[in-house]
Amino acid sequence: MARHVLTSGSLARLELFDWGLRLSGTVISRWIVPTWEATYDQLAIAELVTLPASRIAVWLRLRGEPHAIGFLTVDSREILTLLQEHGVPVNRAITQVRRVEELYR
């Protein structure tokens, strides 16, 4: 889930490493899903957001930059726990928005 891309199902994957994380498309979606990487210290916050009739996404914001991206998943709370273990500030309250653009204001 980014400003101009909203995917669901198994079209994207989240990988957590010792140094940070990577969001990328799967084999069938690499042409539309951008690869996005950040170190844990670059992340300002990880929070939960949802659109109407949507799964919950983990929304990742970078420190001092307007860039952000979300990952739609049923494992959102577990992902927040893993990010928190790496020192990332988390917000477990679910914010509901009507459109993705609202997350960039």
N, C-alpha and C positions, 0 to 999 in steps of 0.2 A: 504494500500500500504506500504509494508515493503521490506527489502532487498530481501527476497525470497518469498513473498506472495503479489499478486496483485489481489484484488477482486473488483467486481462491483455490481451494483444493490443493493438489500437490504440485503447483506451478512454481513454488519458491521454497528455498530451504534456508534455515538459520544454522550456522556453525559457530560454536564457541571454542576459542583457543586460549592458551595461556596469555597471549598478548592482547586479545580483543575478540571481535566477532566479525562475521561475514554473512551478508544476505546475498543470495544469488538465485538465478533461475535454474530450473532443472533442465534436463536435456531438451525437452520439447518447448521450453519457454525462454531460453537464453536470449533470443532475439528481441524480446519485449521487456523482460525483467532485468533491470540494471544490477550489476554487482556493486555492492556497497560495503565498505569496510570501515571500521573505527577501532581504535584502541580503547580500553576501558577508561583511561583517564581523559579521553576526548569527549566522553558522554556526559552531558549535563544532567540528564535524568532519563529514566525509563518509566513509562506510565501506561495505564490501561485506557484504551479508547474503544468506542463502538459506534457504528453507524446504525440507523434503524434497520431491523431485520438482518443484522450482520453478526458474525462471530466477534469476539473480543480480539483486539490487536494490541501488541506490545509496541508502543510508540516511542521511538528513540530520538532524542534531541542532542545535538552537539553543543559544546560550550562555545559561547560567543559567536555563533553562526546561525543563520536562519535555516540551514539544512536539517531535515528530519526525514525519517522513514518509519513505516510500521510493518509489522509482521502479523498477519491474521493466523490465529492458532487456537486450538482447544487447550493447549498447555501454557497459557499465558502466565498463570501464577507461579508455575514451576520455573519458567524462564526468568521471571523477576527475582526469584530466590537465588538462582545461579548468578545473575548479574549483581545482586546485592553482595554476594560472597566475594565478588571481585571489586568491591568498593564503589559500585555505581549507585547513586541515589535513586530510590524507587518511590513511586506513588501508586499504591494499591487500590485507590478509589477509582471507580470506572467513570470516565467522562463520556457522555453521549453527545455526538455531533450530528448535524443533519447532512453535511457535505465535508469531504476531505479538505477543501479549501479553508474551512474554519480552523483547522489545526495549524495553519501557517500565519495566523494573525497574532 
